[in-house]
């Protein structure tokens, strides 16, 4: 089995990154979002990602702007994924939005189409509860930037079938990726642990124990991490991090997942990290 056309729902940071990697591996994409403006921005971001990808990874080939326009269908109509062979859903980490998407996909797609839920915290089993074929939903936690990450956290929901896992693993192999399959609990492995780092790092800044540069330097120079927790939070988007932490707190009711007030304040102020130009670091200033 070889996939040729993939539906990607949500044209935010992860939707753009997933789409770019699919193009790098010679697949067509139907990219869906509710906003024409967001799709226009996504087109520009995909072209930019593909332009710089060969500079960041030697194994990556160049993909032209013409190829993007030929191989990606940008649409605000969810029905346009009807003929896709696999769906990757990337909408915001808000259950009411995801619930609406899965109920709609359940009516649109044929019974043999699998849905890959690209989520950092939301329960795969919960998504399965609102569709007629819960065995066709599987979690796929891509890391950003997708084309640079050789491994993906895959989450088996309560009803996820072996056939669905095999379909996803086939797609991931086609993208040159290895999969690590874990079970379904909110946050899974990666975010249940990494978001504690990011949230506690925000508390350390709030308590004036150290500044962001010092915190990230300790993680990079002492622990050997490629990025520190606050650099990572800025890359993901502080609003996304906050929503994920809120999901973890609501799921476990454990005080260790209580969102840092400073982090929430920054989100309310619009300081969301790289995508807004300012988070724990000032990216607009760096650009100048």
Secondary structure, 3 states (H helix, E strand, C coil): CCCCEEEEECCCHHHHHHHHHHHHCCCEEEEECCCHHHHHHHHHHHHHHHHHHHHHCCCCCCCCHHHHHHHEEEECCHHHHCCCCEEEECCCCCHHHHHHHHHHHHHHCCCCCEEEECCCCCCHHHHHCCCCCHHHEEEEECCCCHHHCCEEEEEECCCCCHHHHHHHHHHHHHCCCEEEEEECCCCCCHHHHHHHHHHHHHHHHHCCCCCHHHHHHHHHHCCCCCCCHHHHHHHHCHHHHHHHHHHHHHHHCCHHHCCCHHHHHHHHCCCCEHHHCECCCEHHHHHC
